[in-house]
Amino acid sequence: MRIRLRQVAFVAEDLAAVEADIEERLGIEACFRDPGVAGFGLHNVLYPVGDQLLEVVSPIEAGTAAGRLLDKRGGDGGYMVILQVDDLEPFRNRFAETRARVVFEAAADGVAGLHLHPADVGGAILSVDRTDDWDAWPWAGPDWRNHIRTDVVQGIQAVEIQAEEPTSMAARWSEVLGVPADGTTLPLDEGEIRFAGVSDDRGEGVSGLELAAAESSEVEISGVRITLVAQDR
């Protein structure tokens, strides 16, 4: 069974400001704004990073989960990790066995996903999604591939989640997903999830991304440290 890192979401108080930061520093282009997220009191924007996606959500109403996370962590940060699998049913069964609650079932033409309660895994909202076509990603709109820009960054290699007990959180994600942990890292078929100690006063949450890039550097966007790693050519 295949499993890969397909999308990472940030949460921001000021969506337009973070959009400008992303486009200037990462050289990528917006592909879609999903009207469906209004049902959660949000607006959003998605960017292709190679054939993976970076999303930013921002509250437009009071009382949203995203707004509570902004308050809890003292500002912008990481929000959600979305994995793609080729069969959802084994994961649905595994979630029940490991007492990881499915709090929302997302569905659209050609795609479905299971969102887990963050308290049951720790560190982020985790979603496991399946598409009818492995290479497609309907959440990103009808023509997202036409917006891929790779001059600066070409893909998401890893997401980092900071935790009070990184080994324990890695073990819990491993249990829930059925992916063997290598210490504090979960290696996937494509990409990996890394767990690190809390290094600031913001508590647990998505704290970093590693992107394949033309040149190495490090930036901070939406409260997330982004490490660009130059690829051999």
Protein Blocks (a to p, Z undefined) as FASTA:
>chain_A
ZZddfbdcdddfblmlmmmmmmmmnopacfbdcfklmmnopacddddehjaccdddddfb
ehiaklmmmmmnopacdfbdcdddfbfklmmmmmmmnopacfbdcddehiacddddfkln
goiacdddddfblkbcfknojklmmmgcfklbgbdfbdcdddfblmlmmmmmmmmnopac
ehjaccdfeocddddddfbfnbpadfbdcdddfbdcdddeehiacddddddZZ
